[in-house]
Amino acid sequence: MFKDNENVVLCGANSYTQKYYFNEEFNRLPESIQDELKAMCVLFTEDIGGVLTLEYQPDGTLEFKVQTDEHDYLFDEIGCGLKIKSMQIKKRELLESLELYYKAFVLGEDAFGDDC
């Protein structure tokens, strides 16, 4: 399914091509979560610009990655950091749930540990 030691893209949006991408490997996620991810990514790129991807690191941690065209003088670098921090706070529960999902269903880890 996924290669070891490589990041796996969950979804992303591109302000230059005005396109949204969702990794088909995660189609089992509820549609409401897929819709929320799409809204997050698209709104981010409309406000800030550039290309935003949400990527799983090999350990299952979900990270925000932003890329820009080197000649994109409209990209809001300060706003980018602030917007990501804001999304991480407002969407903390969603992001933690997505990490838990990945660790349990992709990495095969015991999602609840030995405490349950």
C-alpha positions in Angstrom: 0.0 0.0 0.0 2.6 2.6 1.1 6.3 2.6 1.1 8.2 2.6 4.4 10.1 5.8 5.4 8.2 8.0 2.9 5.6 10.7 3.6 2.1 9.8 2.4 0.0 12.7 1.1 -3.5 12.7 2.5 -4.8 15.7 0.6 -3.8 19.0 -0.8 -4.8 22.1 -2.7 -3.0 24.2 -5.3 -3.7 27.9 -5.7 -1.8 28.0 -9.0 -3.9 25.4 -10.8 -7.0 25.8 -8.6 -7.2 22.1 -8.0 -7.8 19.9 -4.9 -6.3 16.4 -4.5 -7.5 13.6 -2.2 -5.5 10.4 -1.9 -7.9 7.6 -3.0 -6.2 5.2 -0.6 -8.2 7.0 2.2 -11.6 6.7 0.6 -12.8 4.8 3.6 -12.8 8.0 5.7 -16.3 9.3 6.2 -17.5 11.8 3.5 -18.0 14.5 6.1 -14.3 14.3 7.0 -13.3 14.3 3.4 -15.4 17.4 2.9 -13.9 19.1 5.9 -10.4 18.4 4.7 -11.3 19.8 1.3 -12.6 23.0 2.8 -9.5 23.4 5.0 -7.1 23.0 2.1 -9.0 25.1 -0.5 -9.7 28.0 1.9 -6.1 28.0 3.0 -4.8 28.3 -0.6 -7.4 30.9 -1.4 -6.3 33.0 1.5 -2.6 32.5 1.6 -1.7 31.1 -1.9 0.8 28.4 -2.8 0.4 24.7 -2.5 -0.7 23.1 0.8 -0.5 19.3 1.4 -1.4 17.4 4.5 1.1 14.5 4.7 1.6 11.6 7.1 5.2 11.1 8.2 6.4 7.5 8.5 5.5 7.5 12.2 1.9 8.6 11.5 2.3 12.2 12.5 0.2 14.5 10.2 2.0 17.6 9.0 1.2 20.6 6.9 3.6 21.3 4.0 3.5 24.5 2.0 5.3 25.1 -1.3 5.4 28.2 -3.4 6.5 29.3 -6.7 9.7 31.2 -6.2 8.3 34.1 -8.2 5.0 34.3 -6.2 5.2 37.7 -4.7 1.6 37.6 -3.5 2.3 34.6 -1.2 1.7 35.6 2.4 4.5 34.0 4.3 3.6 35.5 7.7 -0.1 34.7 7.2 0.9 31.1 6.3 2.4 30.3 9.6 -0.4 32.0 11.5 -3.1 30.2 9.5 -1.5 26.8 10.0 -1.2 27.4 13.8 -4.9 28.5 13.8 -6.0 25.4 11.9 -4.0 23.2 14.2 -5.8 24.7 17.2 -9.3 24.8 15.7 -9.1 21.4 14.1 -7.0 19.7 16.8 -9.6 16.9 17.4 -9.9 16.2 13.6 -6.2 16.1 13.1 -5.6 13.9 16.2 -8.3 11.5 14.9 -6.7 11.3 11.5 -3.4 10.5 13.1 -5.0 7.8 15.2 -6.7 6.4 12.1 -3.5 6.2 10.2 -1.6 4.6 13.0 -4.3 2.0 13.6 -5.4 1.1 10.0 -2.2 1.8 8.0 0.6 1.2 10.4 -1.3 -1.5 12.3 -0.4 -0.1 15.7 -2.6 -0.7 18.8 -4.4 2.6 18.7 -5.4 2.5 22.4 -2.3 1.1 23.9 -2.5 -1.3 26.9 -4.6 1.1 29.1 -8.0 0.0 27.7 
